[in-house]
């Protein structure tokens, strides 16, 4: 039994579709089907039911459990031997949530790749809960987001502290706030643009609006920051997000007619690294964390600490 067949089976079991699994593996469906057939012949039992979506037989479920464990050990072995031989190669899977600015992350990766050009980095954007599940199920090596220590299988490392801000058009909504950020008595109702994948920012935003006499009215739901900022620019609502993301987007798009309001003096949003403690701690993982923290300290320290 070869490890390629085992990996192919794991991907097929997760995708539940030959076409999607083959695309992810960069092989033909015929090649994938041949590997699955070989596994079934070797084990002398049926592993999958070729339906839509594809289903595992009882034997397939048992094999998947073993395959995940064996493949994880196989990957850990290669990671450790790469460290022993100083062979800086391998696949490093990083998951991040939407609170981490993509341009910010790509700069870190560019910085990292200068030292480790042969490391293949795979990026996955997910919600916080999905990130944690992916980490526990060993689908990613490192998660970047906001986490609570839920069990001893996960190590957390502080990355940086961000802040929640409100974005609004200066022309249409700037008059609601004085320099002291006091709410105008004329304020009755404000349309909110919600980031559909967000949890924390809108929660804090609603609390801020309720505490200051706003009557929030959800008018639009988007999952793209650039679209949300353009809607704000046109005076169609206010948007709650993360300071680093907004400042980078404003710099990129030159949206000078937007106003950023920090909504609470002591409102911080801690971004952390999370990785499993029950597998070999690959040196590349430690180097990526160290490189990222150094990058933030060297290039973003002033921006991230501004207003704290």
Beta strands, then each sheet from edge to edge (+ up, - down):
strand 1: 48-49
strand 2: 55-56
strand 3: 90-96
strand 4: 119-125
strand 5: 142-145
strand 6: 154-169
strand 7: 190-195
strand 8: 216-222
strand 9: 238-242
strand 10: 258-262
strand 11: 268-276
sheet 1: 1+ 2-
sheet 2: 4+ 3+ 5+ 11- 6+ 9- 7- 8-
sheet 3: 4+ 3+ 5+ 11- 6+ 10-
end
